[in-house]
Amino acid sequence: MEVENDFSHPNIKKGGNFHFLLFLPHKTMQPMKTIDDFNFSGKKALIRVDFNVPLNEQFEITDDTRMTAAVPTIQKILNDRGSVVLMSHLGRPKNGPEKKFSLVHLVDHLTELLDTKVAFVDDCIGDKVERTVSEMQNGSVLLLENLRFYSEETAGDTAFAKQLARNGDIYVNDAFGTAHRAHASTAIIAQFFGEQKCFGYIMAREIENVSRVLESDQKPVTAIIGGAKVSSKITIINNLMPVVDHIIIGGGMAYTFAAAKGGQTGDSLVEKDYLNTVEEIYRNAAEQNVSIHIPSDSLNADSFSNDAKREVTPISQIPNGWMGLDIGPKSIEDFKNVISESKVILWNGPLGVFEMENFSAGTREIGEAIADATSHGTFSLVGGGDSVAAAKKFGIDSRVSYVSTGGGAMLEYLEGKVLPGIAAIQD
C-alpha cells in the first residue's frame, strides 16, 4: 500500500530525500536526522513504535490510531528494500508475561495495514530472537514481544538495552508517546548505534508541529487550556507565556481563576492552595502583554450528573449548592471571536465535562470554531488525552491541522522539558 505524507512546514522541502528542521524548546534551531537521511537497502531497522493500543476482552483492537500512524515509517524502510524489526510495549504488565498484554494480538491487523506478512517472536531479547532476526529477508517485518515483560525496560537497564540493540543495524525511534520516559528502548539503546540512529515520521511530525506553536512568527497565537486543575497546567501556561498572545482558560480550572478574582463559585472545583499562583499568572500575563480569557458565564448543575438541574449564571455568581460543569453561551461566543482572529491555535484540554451530553456544548462549539478557523488558514494543534478524545468524539480531529499522539510527552515538551527519547537521538 502507498501512504502519502503531508509535511507542510515552510522549512521542509518536498520530493526526494529531505531534512526536517526540528526545534527543541528554548534551544537553537538545528537539523535532526530522520529516516529520509538513510537508505535502508540490505539493512535491518530496529524501530521503537508505540503500539500501546486498547484491546477489548476478546483481545480485539478498539482504536488502531497509533498503529496506523506508524505505517509511513515502516513503508519507507520496506520500499528501500530493508527489513523491519518492531518493538513496543502494551499496557502495564506487573510480573512478567501476561496473555492480555501480548503483542501477538496485533499481528493480524498489522499485516492488513502493511499489506505484508508480519512475523512474530514471543520474546524481545535472547538467542531465539537474534536467530530469527538474522534469518530475515529484505522486505520482511518482525514484531517482537512486549518490552515491558522485562522490568529492565522501564528501569532503563543498560545491559537490557544492549541486548535489544543486537536486533538491528539502524535504530529508529518513532514512539513520541514514550519519548518522555528514559526507558531502555527509548533512550538508553541509542548509545549502541553511534550515528546509525534517527527519528521516524511520527516523531518528526510531532516535534515539527509542536514547534510551529513554540516558534511561531505568525500572530496572534492562542492557547486554549482546559482540564480540571490549575496545578496540572501551571508549567505549560508559564512556558507558553512568552510565545502566545491569548490564553483561553476552560474546564474546572476556570473556577480557580474566577475565585482568584474574588468570584463566588459555589460548589465548583476550586484549588484554594493555588489562588496565589493564579494571581501570579495574571501578573505575568500583564507584564508580557498576554490576554487571559476566562469564561464570563457558566453552565451549572445541582449535582455531578447529566440529569442534574441546570442553570446559567455569571461565573462569579454561582450559588452555593451548584457547581460549574461547562462554559456558558456568552463565553462560547467570546472565545469564538478570539479563535476566529488567531493565526496559530493550541488546544489542550476540554472546556467542560464533555463526556456528559448536557455539558458538552462548550467543548463541542469551541472545537468547531477551531476547525472553522483551520479551514480559513489557521494552523491548529490538538494535544493531550482529553482534548484528543473530545476532538474525535465530535468529529473535529480530521478538520484540524494536527492531532498529537503524544499525550504526556507532548505536555512535557510544551512545558519546556528535554525529552530523553529526543535527546538520545540528538546526542
N, C-alpha and C positions, 0 to 999 in steps of 0.2 A: 504493500500500500504506500502511496505517496502522501507525505504530510507537508503542508505549506506553513512556513513560519512567517509571521508578520512582525518585523522589527522596524519600527518607525522612528526611532530616535535619530535626530539630525546628525549625531556623531557616529552613526553606523552606516557603512556603505553596503549596498545590496549587491548580490551577484558574486559568485565565486567565493573564495575564502575571504574572511574579513575578521577584523579585531573588534571586540566590544570595548568601548571606553567605559570603564566601570569606576564608581566612586565610593569611597568609604567616608562615613560622616566625619566632617571636620578635618579631612585629610586631603592632600593634593591629588588632583585627578591623575590617574595613571592607567595605562593599558594593562589588562589582565588576560591570561591565557584561557581560551575556550577550546572546545573540541575542533573548531574550524582552523586551529593552528596546527593540527596534526593530520597526517594521513595514516589511517589505521590498517592499511593493507598488510595482511600477514601478522597483525598484532592482536593480542588479547587485551581488550579494555575491561578493567575491573571497575564497575560503576556502582557507586553508593546511591541507590534510589530510595525514595520514601514511599514504600508500598504499605504503609500503615493504614489500610483501608478497613472500613466497617464490614463485619460479617454477621449474618443472621444465625439463628440456631441450626440451620441446615448448612452452615459454612458457605453460604452464597454471598457474593459481594453486593452490598446495597448502594455503594457510591464508588465508582471507579475513577473519579476525577484525578486522583494522584497518579494512577497507572496510565491513564490516557495522556497526561501531561508529559510523561517520560518518553513517550513513543518517538518524538522527533530526534532526541538524543540517540536512542538506540538505533533508529533507522539510518542516521548519518554514518555510524560505525559500520553497520551491515552493508550500506551502499559503497563504503570504501573497501569492502571485502575483508573486513576484520571480523573477529568473533567477540562475543559479549558475555561477560560473567557478571551477573546481577547479585547484589547483596542488599538486604534490608532488614528492618525489624518489623514486628507486628505485635501490637498490644504490649502488655507488661507481664510476661511470664515471671513467676517468682522463684521456682525451684527447678530449673532445667526444662527439658522439652515438655510441652503440653499440646495435645492434639488440636485444640481450638485455636492455637496460635501458630500452627504450622503454615508455612508459605506454599505448601503443596496445594492448598485450596485455591491458589491464584493461577496455577499453571494453565489450565484450560482457557481461562478468559484472556490471559496474556498471549497465548497462542493465537487467539482470534484477533486481538488488537494488532499484533505484529504481522499476521498472515504468514507466520513462520513457526515451525515446531519449536517449542521450548522444553528443554530437558530439565530435570530436577535431580538434585542430590540432597539426601537427608542429613546433611551436616554443612558446616561452612569452613572448617579447617580440618587438617589431617591428611593421611595418605590417600584415602579414598577420594577425597575432593581433589587433591593435587593430580592424582592419576586421571580422573575424569576430565579435568581442565587440560591436561597435556594431550589428550586424545581428541580435543575439539578441532573441527574443521573450520576454515574460513566461512563466514556467513551463518554460523551457528550461535545459539543462545542457550545459556545455562543459568538457572536460578538456584542460588544456594539457600540452605535452610536458615531460619530465623536467627539473626545475630545475637539476640537477647536470650537465647537458650544458654548462653555463656554469660556469667556475671562479669567477666573480664571486659565485655563490650562497654557497659555503662561505667565501669571503673576506669576506663581509659588505659587499660593494661598494654604496655609496650610490646611484651612478648606475644600477646594475642594479635595485636596489630601486625606484627612482623609475619606471623603465620598467614594472616589474611592476605598480606601483600604478595605472597607467593602465587596467588591465583591470577595475576595479570601483569602485563608489560607496561601499561599506561593506566594511571589512576584517574578516574573521572568522578568528581563529586557533583551530583545533581539532586541532592536532598536538602533543599533550603529549609524545609520544615524542621530539620535536626541540626542546622548549622550553628545554633546557639549552644549546642552540647559538645563538650570536649570528650566525646566518646572515641573508642579505638578506631572505628570505621569512618569517622567523620573528621577527625583532627589529627590523631596520633599516627595513623597509617601513612599520611602524605610524606613523611620524612624518609620513607624507604623507596621513594620513586625519583628522587633528585629533581631534574627538570621535566620528567615524564609524568606530569600531573596537570590537570586543568579542570575548568568548570564545564558542566553540561548546559544545555539551553535553558533549563528551568532556573538554575542558579543565576545565569547571566541575565535572564529577563527580570527576575526578582530584584536583583541589585540595581539594574538599569532603571526599572520603573519606580522603585523607592527613591532612587537618586534624582529622578525627574521632579520629585517633590522637594527633596532636601537641597537641590542645587538649582532650582528653577530661576530663570531670569524673566519669566512671564509673570505679570502681576494683573490682578490680585490673586494671591494664593489663599485658599480657605481650607482649614482643617475642621472637620466635623467629628467631635469626640463625644462618644456616648458611653453607656455602660452604667453599672450600679454604683461604683465607688470612686471617689476622687483619689483615694490612696493608691489605686492601681494605675492611675493615669498621670500622676504628678510629673514624673520624669519625662514622659512623652511631651506633655504640654510645655514644660520648661525648655526642652530641646528644640521644639518646633518654633518657639517664640521668635528667634532671630530670622526665620525664613518665611513666616506666614504674615498675612495682613489681617485675616479674620480667624477667630476660633469660635465655632458654634458648639455650645455645651448642651447635651441632652441626656436622657436616661435618668436613673436615680441620682447620679452625681449632681444634676442640676439643682436639686433641692438643698444640697450643702452650699452651693454658690448663692442660692436665694437667701438661705439662713444667714450667711456671712454678711449680707447686706441688710440684715435686720428683719427679714421677712418672717411671717407666720406660716409654718409649713405643716401644721397639723401632725398627723402620724406618718408622714412621708419619711423615707430613708434619709437620715442626716448623720454625717460623721462629725460629731461635735469636736473631736480632737483635731480636726483639720480645718476648722473655721479660720484660724490664723494663717494657715497655709494658703487658703483661698484668697484671703485679703492680700497676701504677698503676691499671688499670681496677678491680681488686679493691678497692683502697683508696678510690677514688672511689665505688664502689658502696656500700661500708660507710658512708661519710660521708653518702650520700644515701638510706640505708635501702632500697637496691635489692638484691634477691636474685639472685645469679648462679648459674645451674644448669648445670653441665657434666655430661656422661654419667658414670655410676658404672661402667659396663661397656662393653666394645667388642667388636664382631664383627670378628675379624682374619683376614687371609689371608696365605699364604706367598708370594704374588705378586699383581701387579695384574691379575687376570684373573677372570672369572666362574667359571671352572672350578678356581680355586685351592683348596687345602685351607683349611678354616675352623675357627676355634675362638673361644670367648668367654672373655675374661679381664676382670678389673678394668682400667679404663682406665689405671691407674697401674702395671700389672704386665704389660705386653706384652713378650714375649721378643724378643731380637734375631732377625732373620730373618723377623719377622712385622710386618705393618702393619695399622692400623685402617682399615676401609673403611665401617663403619656403626656406629650405636649399638647396644648390646646390649638384651636383653629387659627387664632391670630398669630401665634408663634410659627405655625406652619407657613403662613403667608409671608411673615417677616423673614424667615430663614430662606424661603424660596427666592426672595428678592436678592439676598446676598449671594446665593448659589448661582443665579442666572447671570450675575456680573463677574463671576470668577473665571479665571483662565486655567487654574490648576486646583483640583479638589482632592483631598484625602478624606476618606470616610472610615472611621474606626469606632465601631460601637453603635448599637441601636439607640433610638430616641425614646423608646418606651418599652413596655412589656409586650413586644410584638408577637410573642407566642400565643397570647390571648387575642382573639379576633376583635373584641371590643376596645382593645387598647393598642391596636396595630396601625392605626391611621397615620400617626406621626412618622413612624419609621417608613411605612409604605410611600407616603407622599414625598418625603424628603428623598427617598431612593428614586422615585420617579423624576423629581426635579434634577437630580444628579444625572440621570440618564438623558433627560432632555438637554441639559447643558452640554453633555458629551456629544450629542447629535449636532450641536452647533459649533463644535471645535474645541471644547474644553477638554483638557486631559484629566481623567478621573481614575483614582486608585482606591480600591476597596480592600481592606485588610483587617484581620482579627476575626476569630472564630464566629462570634455572634453576628457581626455585620455581614460576613460572607454568607452565613446561614440565612439571614434576612434577605439579602440580595437574591439568593437562589429561590427562596420561598415566594417572593413577589415577582420573579421573572426578570430581574434587573441585571443579573450577572452577565448576561450576553450583550448588554447595552451600555456598559461602561468600558473605559479604556483597558483596565487590567484588574483582575481579581487575584490577590496574593494567595498562594498555597501555604504560606509560612506560619501563620498563627503566632506562636510565641517568639519565633525567630524574627518575624517582621517587627513585632513590638519592640524587641530589644535593639534591633537595627535603628528604629526610629528614635529610641532613647539615646542613641549615640554610642552604644556599646560595640566593642570589637567582637565579632562572632568567631569562635575558634575554627569553625569549618571553612570560613573565608580566609582567615589569617594563615591557615595551614597551606593553602594553595598559593597564597601571595608570597610566602617566605621563600 
